Each structure stands twice: as structure tokens, then as C-alpha cells.
């Protein structure tokens, strides 16, 4: 099954918790994840809906479909890393400008994610940031000295 197929109404994953907030402002979307359960599918569904709203989906070509699937995979990897290594994600921000889509996951962790080197394809686990590095135009980490935690961001090219 394609990850970009529009699910039937009512099948977009769990309903938002009472404390969870999503904000839509044109080409910027923010989803608060700090009190949510099932955050990875929730983040994917939120991002998938943004891709529909911005015209990335339904995809007109196989390349456009692959670009949308790459976005959803990177969201999954960033949110999963925050769950496994950074005390959980607090916020997902998805924004688009010109021909770039930017993903930002803010978490409570102090560490800095890095792809494992050397990368060994046959080893279980540890492939998340390698996948992000391979699929994205650029990625990085921002620390605000006044706030605990960090924001891991990634930028992907819009479909042609």
C-alpha cells in the first residue's frame, strides 16, 4: 500500500488529545506532540494532510509520489529519533517555500544526532539519520541557549 494514498474519512489516525494543538497558517503547519500518544503515525498523518493541502498529493507522476513518500519517511525518522534518544518530541513544524519543504522536530534532548559511521546496511537499527542525510537537501540541529532541548530540521526538494 502506498503511504501517499488518501485514507478514507475518519481513518487519519488518532484524534488529537485535549492538550494537543495544531496550527495552520498557509504554508506553515505546527503540531504539538508533547502530550500525544502514537506520535509517529500522528506526525505522518499531519504531514500527509499538509501535502494534500499544498498540492503535493495526489501525486501526478511517479517522481512526485516518491518525493511525497520521502517527506513522510523523513518525518517518521525525525520523530522516532526524538522518541528513542531525546525524551520525546514536543513539536513538529512543516513549512514550504518556493521549491523546498522544511521539517522541524523540537525535543527535550541535549544530544546531537549524527549518522552512524561507517554505515553498515546489514546492522539492525541506527539508520535514521543516514536516511535523513541521503534524502534531504540539507539538515541540521539548532540549540536555543535559553531553552532546554533542540530542534532537528531537514529540507527536501519539492516535486518538479
Beta strands, then each sheet from edge to edge (+ up, - down):
strand 1: 22-25
strand 2: 28-32
strand 3: 89-97
strand 4: 100-107
strand 5: 138-142
strand 6: 150-157
sheet 1: 1+ 2- 3+ 4- 6+ 5-
end
